[in-house]
């Protein structure tokens, strides 16, 4: 399990990223993050080609605020820089799979609806 890292990227950088990017906001000390990590890692192992970024979040961290992160972990799926799905505190691998599949499924569509998946 990789640690959460302080991001040097800005929201503008992420908005410009091509393809599917998975942002995983949380902290290493967060019990919910530790409990969800195996589910997130398992789903991502089944989704090759998706860029996964574990981003340390907290007070004063503008990147998490720009994505309206309120609880950890929050997994945000971007397709060509646009949010297409998110899952908050995933309790199982299926919730993460569903969010990742949504991002992958709409890769070629012009309309990209946002999907929020709750535990």
Buried (B, 14 or more C-beta within 10 A) or exposed (E): EEEBEEBEBEBEEBEEBEBBBBBBBBBBEBEBBBEBBEBBBBBBEEBEEBEBBBBBBBEEBEBBEEBEBEEBBBBBBBBBBBBBBBBBBBBEBEBBBBBBBBBBEBEEEEEBEEBEBEE
